[in-house]
Amino acid sequence: MISKEISQLINDQIAKEQYAAQYYLSMSAWFNSRDLEGIANYFRIQCKEELMHADKMFDYLADVGGDIILQEIPQPPHEFSDVQEVFEKALEHEKLVTKSIFNIVKKANEEGDFATTSFLQWFVNEQVEEESSASLLVSKIKMVKDNPSALYLFDQELAQRVFTPETGA
């Protein structure tokens, strides 16, 4: 049986994943309104991934008999100063999510909750990938800077991303 404290931390994480989904959807809308559909696609897929993460946590809590308590999701920002800021905000947000997941793992380890520790290993690995990917995109967007041709090519690159529900990528 999962402890009340771990259950609460996972409920909090579900809310953070749902917020991340809304944040990325807001970013997608921002790019879409600037006719950068490829980058909008990238953030739309990020949104779907975050919802999948929330679903995994929801299912886990149900499987281990934890109380599932859905929380209010705050409205994410919807205005950004420029393309680079959006990618920097995405990286910053991924780092916050990583820290939050690490906190749950730490608490689960302290409690000897091996099931939760094992379950969260997938998320630890996912966050390594998410931060690496976000960091690379920040580097690329800094190279693009104010070059419209390079931004067009970057947009085309991100248009190629597809969502596969089986892997969440």
Sequence and secondary structure as in RCSB ss.txt:
>XXXX:A:sequence
MISKEISQLINDQIAKEQYAAQYYLSMSAWFNSRDLEGIANYFRIQCKEELMHADKMFDYLADVGGDIILQEIPQ
PPHEFSDVQEVFEKALEHEKLVTKSIFNIVKKANEEGDFATTSFLQWFVNEQVEEESSASLLVSKIKMVKDNPSA
LYLFDQELAQRVFTPETGA
>XXXX:A:secstr
   HHHHHHHHHHHHHHHHHHHHHHHHHHHHHTTT HHHHHHHHHHHHHHHHHHHHHHHHHHHTT          
     SSHHHHHHHHHHHHHHHHHHHHHHHHHHHHHT HHHHHHHHHHHHHHHHHHHHHHHHHHHHHHHTT HHH
HHHHHHHHHT    TTTT 
